Amino acid sequence: MAQSRHITLPAGFVAAGVHCGIKTTGAEDLAVIVAEKSVPTAILTTSNQVVGAPVIWCRKILPKGYGKIRGIVINAGTANVCTGKQGLADAENMAGQTAKLIDAQAEEMLVASTGVIGHRLPMPKIRRGISAAVKSLGRSNDSAVVRAIMTTDTKEKSAVVQTRIGGKTVTLAGIVKGAGMIAPSLATMISVITTDADIAPSLLYRTFKAAVSETFNAVTVDSDQSTSDTAVVMASGLSGARITAGTSSHRKFAAALGEVCLALALSTARDGEGATKLIQVHVKSAASKSDAAAAAKSVANSPLFKCAIHGRDPNWGRIVMAVGKSAAKVDLDKLSVTIGATRVFAKGRPVKFSHRAVRDYLKSDTVDVEIGMGLGREEFTAYTCDLSDVYITINADYHT
C-alpha cells in the first residue's frame, strides 16, 4: 500500500476551508466536506457523558452509527457544548443551511465543533462561512480544510493510502485535529476519512470500529476525554472496488483503513500540547487483550512517566508503578521493561544497564518502551507524548 501525507480527495468528494471570523488570528475556522450524492457513512463519537450539541445531532440522524450521508460541516474555535436548547438549534441550523446549499436534506449533514466549551456559536459568522465554503468546494484546497478544524494543533495532520482491490485502485484520505484533551473512547478528536471504495454502511461501521480500537483509541495526550470527539468515514464507491465481508477485498480494505487511522493517531500523539517526542508503549505477553490495553494505557497516561521521558530520565520504577496500578493481571516476578534496545528491568528485578546510553536514546523524537508481562500472548500498543512545562502554559492560558 502506498501512503502519502499530501491529501488527494477520493473521487466523489469535494471540500473547502474558510475563515468565518471565530478565530481571532484570521486563520480558517470552518470546513465543509461533501459527497456528490448520499454515500455509506460510519461515525464514532465520544463516550463522555457530557457531549456537545453537534454530537447529539449526529447521533439523532445516525442512531446506529451508520447510514447514508451527504457530508459534514465543522467549525473550530467554539465547541457548542453546554449551550442548551439554543445550541441544539444552532447545530441543526448548521446542517440545514449546508444541506440547502448543496441540494440535500438537513438529516444528510453531520456537524462537528471544537474549541472553547460553554460559548454560543456566532451564527451570523457561521452562516456566512458556510455560504463561502460551499462556493469554494473543490478537490484542490485540502490544506485549508485541515487548518479549518485546528485549535491548539501546531501541525496539519493528514494521511492518504492507496491500495489495489479487485484490480482497481482504492484511495483513502483522512484528516484529524487534536493536541490536548486527548484520551479518546469510541472515536478520536475530530477526524474525517473519505474513500472511493464500494462498501455497505454496516460493514463500513464494523470495519471502522475495529480500526479505531487500536489506533485512535490507543492515543492519549493528557488522559482527558473530549466532549466533542467525532470520527467519520464516508465511501463514495466510485472506484468500482466492491468490498465484501469475509473476502480478501475486505481484508485489504480493513488494512488500508487501519493504516490511515494509525498515521493520523501517531500524528496526533506527536503533536500533543507541549510535546517534544512521540512515545510508543508496547505491552506484550499479557494474559488478555484487555489486560494488555489497560497496562499500556496506564503507563501512557502516567504524568510521572511522561515527565521522566521529557527529562531523559531512565526511571523504570515509574513504568513498573503504572503497570501495577492498572486493572491488568500482573506477576512482578515475570515483569520486564525495555527502553529502546536496553533492558532495564527483568523478572521483577532491576538489571545493570548504561544509564548514559538510555539517556542518549531518550534524546530521540520517538521513544519506544516495551513491557513484557510474561503471562500470555496478547499485546497492545498505546501512543502518547512527553509532558513538558509548555503543556501547563498552554492550558493555564487557554480560556475554558
C-alpha positions in Angstrom: 0.0 0.0 0.0 1.2 3.5 -0.9 1.0 6.2 1.8 1.3 9.9 1.4 0.7 12.9 3.7 -0.5 15.0 0.7 -4.2 14.9 0.6 -5.8 13.7 -2.6 -9.6 13.5 -2.1 -11.0 10.3 -3.5 -13.4 10.5 -6.4 -16.9 11.7 -5.5 -15.8 14.2 -2.8 -15.2 18.0 -2.6 -14.2 20.2 0.3 -13.4 23.7 1.4 -12.0 25.5 4.4 -12.6 29.2 5.0 -12.2 31.9 7.7 -15.6 33.0 9.0 -14.4 35.1 12.0 -14.4 32.8 15.0 -10.6 32.6 15.3 -9.1 36.0 16.0 -5.9 35.1 14.2 -7.7 35.2 10.8 -7.0 31.5 10.2 -9.5 29.2 8.6 -12.2 28.1 11.1 -14.9 26.4 9.1 -14.8 23.4 6.8 -17.3 21.6 4.6 -16.7 18.2 3.2 -19.4 16.7 0.9 -20.1 13.9 -1.4 -21.8 14.2 -4.8 -24.6 12.1 -3.5 -25.6 10.3 -0.3 -22.9 7.8 0.5 -22.4 5.0 3.0 -21.1 6.6 6.2 -20.0 5.4 9.7 -19.5 7.6 12.7 -18.0 7.1 16.2 -18.4 9.7 18.9 -17.2 10.3 22.4 -18.4 8.2 25.3 -18.0 11.2 27.7 -21.4 11.7 29.5 -21.2 15.4 28.7 -21.5 15.9 25.0 -21.8 18.8 22.6 -24.9 19.7 20.6 -23.2 18.5 17.3 -22.7 15.0 18.8 -26.3 14.9 19.8 -27.3 15.9 16.3 -25.1 13.3 14.7 -26.5 10.6 17.0 -30.0 11.7 16.1 -29.6 11.3 12.4 -27.4 8.2 12.6 -28.7 6.4 15.7 -27.0 3.1 14.7 -23.7 4.8 13.9 -24.1 4.2 10.2 -26.3 5.1 7.2 -26.1 7.3 4.1 -24.9 10.9 4.4 -24.0 13.8 2.1 -21.3 15.3 4.2 -20.1 17.2 7.3 -19.7 20.8 8.3 -17.2 21.6 11.0 -16.3 24.7 12.9 -13.3 25.4 15.2 -12.9 27.9 18.0 -16.2 27.3 19.8 -17.3 23.8 20.8 -21.1 24.3 21.1 -21.1 22.3 24.4 -23.3 23.0 27.4 -25.3 25.6 25.3 -28.8 24.2 26.0 -31.7 24.2 23.5 -30.2 27.1 21.5 -27.0 25.1 21.0 -29.0 22.2 19.6 -30.9 24.6 17.3 -27.6 26.1 16.1 -26.2 22.6 15.3 -29.3 21.8 13.3 -29.2 25.1 11.6 -25.6 24.5 10.5 -26.7 21.2 9.0 -29.8 22.7 7.4 -28.0 25.7 5.8 -25.2 23.5 4.4 -27.7 20.9 3.1 -29.9 23.5 1.4 -26.9 25.0 -0.5 -25.9 21.5 -1.8 -29.5 20.4 -2.6 -29.7 17.9 0.3 -31.7 17.4 3.5 -30.6 18.6 6.9 -30.7 15.0 8.1 -28.0 14.2 5.5 -25.4 16.5 7.0 -23.3 15.7 10.0 -22.0 18.5 12.3 -18.9 18.8 14.4 -17.5 21.7 16.5 -14.3 22.1 18.5 -12.9 24.8 20.7 -13.9 26.6 24.0 -16.7 24.9 25.9 -19.8 26.9 27.0 -19.9 29.6 24.4 -22.7 30.0 21.9 -21.8 29.8 18.2 -21.6 33.2 16.4 -24.3 32.1 14.0 -24.2 35.1 11.6 -20.5 34.4 11.1 -21.1 30.7 10.8 -23.8 31.3 8.1 -21.5 33.5 6.1 -18.8 30.9 6.4 -21.0 28.1 5.2 -22.0 30.1 2.2 -18.4 30.9 1.4 -17.2 27.4 1.9 -19.9 25.9 -0.4 -19.0 28.4 -3.1 -15.3 27.3 -2.8 -15.9 23.5 -2.8 -13.3 21.6 -4.8 -10.6 19.0 -4.7 -7.5 21.3 -4.6 -7.9 23.3 -1.3 -7.2 20.5 1.1 -4.7 22.3 3.4 -7.3 25.0 4.1 -9.7 22.2 5.2 -7.2 20.8 7.6 -6.4 24.3 9.0 -10.1 25.0 9.5 -10.5 22.2 12.1 -7.4 23.0 14.1 -7.4 24.6 17.6 -4.1 24.3 19.6 -2.6 22.0 16.9 0.7 23.1 15.7 0.8 20.9 12.6 -1.6 20.0 9.8 -2.4 16.3 10.2 -3.5 14.2 7.2 -2.8 10.9 5.5 -3.5 9.2 2.2 -3.3 5.5 1.5 -3.9 3.8 -1.9 -4.3 0.0 -2.4 -5.3 -2.3 -5.2 -8.5 -4.3 -4.7 -10.0 -6.4 -7.4 -7.8 -4.9 -10.0 -8.9 -1.3 -9.1 -7.1 1.4 -7.1 -8.8 2.4 -3.9 -7.9 5.7 -2.2 -8.5 6.5 1.5 -7.8 10.1 2.6 -8.0 11.3 6.2 -7.6 14.4 8.3 -7.6 14.8 12.0 -7.3 17.6 14.6 -6.4 17.3 18.3 -3.5 18.2 20.5 -5.0 18.5 24.0 -7.9 17.0 25.9 -7.0 13.8 24.2 -7.9 10.3 25.6 -10.5 9.1 23.1 -13.0 6.4 23.7 -15.0 5.2 20.7 -13.6 7.9 18.4 -10.8 10.5 18.2 -10.7 14.2 18.5 -12.3 15.2 15.1 -11.4 13.1 12.1 -12.9 12.7 8.7 -11.8 10.0 6.3 -13.1 9.6 2.7 -12.7 6.7 0.4 -13.9 5.7 -3.1 -14.4 2.0 -2.0 -17.8 0.5 -2.6 -18.9 -0.8 0.8 -22.2 -1.2 2.7 -22.8 1.2 5.6 -23.0 -1.6 8.3 -19.8 -3.3 7.1 -18.0 0.1 6.9 -19.1 0.7 10.6 -17.8 -2.6 11.8 -14.5 -2.2 9.9 -14.1 1.4 11.2 -14.8 0.5 14.8 -12.2 -2.3 14.6 -9.6 0.0 13.1 -10.2 2.7 15.7 -9.8 0.3 18.7 -6.0 0.0 18.1 -5.3 3.4 16.6 -7.4 6.4 17.7 -8.4 4.7 20.9 -4.8 3.9 21.7 -3.8 7.6 21.8 -3.6 9.7 24.9 -2.0 13.1 25.4 -3.3 14.0 28.9 -5.9 11.4 29.8 -8.8 13.9 29.4 -11.6 12.9 27.1 -13.2 15.5 24.9 -16.9 16.3 24.9 -16.8 16.6 21.1 -14.9 13.6 19.8 -16.2 12.6 16.4 -14.7 10.3 13.8 -16.3 9.8 10.4 -15.6 7.7 7.3 -17.6 8.2 4.1 -17.4 5.9 1.0 -18.4 7.1 -2.5 -18.0 3.7 -4.2 -16.7 5.4 -7.4 -13.5 3.3 -7.6 -15.7 0.3 -8.5 -13.9 -1.9 -6.0 -16.7 -3.8 -4.1 -15.8 -4.7 -0.5 -17.5 -7.9 0.7 -17.3 -9.2 4.2 -15.1 -12.3 4.7 -13.2 -11.9 1.5 -9.7 -10.7 0.6 -11.3 -7.4 -0.6 -12.4 -6.7 3.0 -9.1 -7.7 4.5 -7.2 -5.4 2.1 -9.7 -2.5 2.8 -9.5 -3.1 6.5 -5.7 -3.0 6.4 -5.7 0.3 4.4 -8.3 1.9 6.7 -6.2 0.8 9.7 -3.1 2.3 8.1 -4.8 5.7 7.6 -6.1 5.7 11.2 -2.7 4.8 12.6 -1.0 7.5 10.7 -3.5 10.1 11.9 -3.3 8.7 15.5 0.5 8.9 15.5 0.5 12.5 14.2 -1.9 13.4 17.0 0.2 12.0 19.7 3.3 13.6 18.2 1.6 17.0 18.2 0.4 16.8 21.8 0.4 20.2 23.5 3.9 21.0 24.5 5.2 17.6 23.2 8.8 17.1 22.1 8.6 13.4 21.4 6.2 10.6 20.5 6.2 7.7 23.0 5.1 4.2 21.9 4.3 1.9 24.9 4.1 -1.7 23.7 2.8 -4.3 26.2 3.4 -7.9 25.2 2.7 -11.4 26.6 -0.3 -10.2 28.6 -3.0 -12.6 29.8 -5.7 -11.0 27.8 -6.2 -8.2 25.2 -7.9 -6.0 27.7 -5.1 -6.5 30.2 -2.5 -5.5 27.5 -4.5 -2.4 26.7 -5.1 -1.5 30.4 -1.4 -1.8 31.2 -0.2 0.1 28.1 -2.7 3.0 28.6 -1.9 3.2 32.3 1.8 3.8 31.5 1.0 6.2 28.7 -1.3 8.2 30.9 1.1 8.5 33.8 2.3 12.1 34.3 5.3 10.8 36.3 6.4 8.6 33.4 5.8 11.3 30.8 7.8 13.8 32.8 10.6 11.3 33.1 10.8 10.8 29.4 10.8 14.5 28.8 13.7 14.8 31.3 15.5 11.9 29.6 15.4 10.0 32.9 15.5 6.2 32.6 13.3 5.8 35.6 11.9 2.3 35.1 10.3 2.5 38.6 7.6 4.8 37.2 6.8 2.3 34.4 6.5 -0.6 36.8 4.4 1.5 39.1 2.0 2.4 36.3 1.6 -1.2 35.2 0.9 -2.2 38.7 -1.8 0.3 39.3 -3.7 -0.8 36.1 -6.5 -3.3 36.0 -4.3 -5.8 34.3 -3.2 -9.0 35.9 0.4 -8.6 37.0 3.0 -11.0 38.3 6.0 -9.0 39.4 8.4 -11.9 39.1 7.6 -12.2 35.4 7.6 -8.5 34.5 10.2 -6.9 32.3 10.9 -3.4 30.9 12.9 -2.4 27.9 13.6 1.2 26.8 14.7 1.4 23.2 17.1 -1.5 22.9 18.1 -1.6 26.5 16.6 -4.0 29.1 16.3 -2.1 32.4 14.2 -4.4 34.4 13.7 -8.2 34.2 11.8 -10.9 36.2 10.8 -8.4 38.9 14.3 -7.1 39.5 16.5 -4.2 38.2 19.3 -5.1 35.9 22.6 -3.4 35.2 22.5 -1.1 32.2 24.2 2.0 30.9 22.2 5.0 32.1 24.2 7.2 29.7 23.2 5.1 26.7 19.5 5.2 27.7 19.7 9.0 28.4 21.2 9.5 24.9 18.4 7.3 23.4 15.8 9.5 25.1 17.0 12.5 23.2 15.2 10.9 20.2 11.9 12.4 18.9 10.4 8.9 19.1 10.8 6.7 22.2 9.8 3.0 22.3 9.1 1.3 25.7 8.4 -2.4 25.8 6.8 -4.1 28.7 6.8 -7.9 28.9 4.0 -9.3 31.2 5.1 -12.9 30.9 1.5 -14.2 31.3 0.2 -14.9 27.8 0.3 -14.0 24.2 -1.8 -10.8 23.9 -0.3 -7.4 23.1 -1.3 -3.8 22.7 0.5 -0.5 21.9 -0.5 2.9 23.3 0.7 6.1 21.8 1.4 9.2 23.9 3.9 12.1 24.2 6.1 13.6 26.8 4.8 16.1 29.3 6.6 19.5 29.4 6.1 22.8 31.1 4.7 24.1 27.8 1.6 21.9 28.3 1.0 23.8 31.6 1.5 27.2 29.9 -0.9 26.4 27.1 -3.7 25.1 29.3 -3.2 27.8 32.0 -3.7 30.4 29.3 -6.5 28.6 27.4 -9.9 30.1 28.3 -12.5 27.5 29.2 
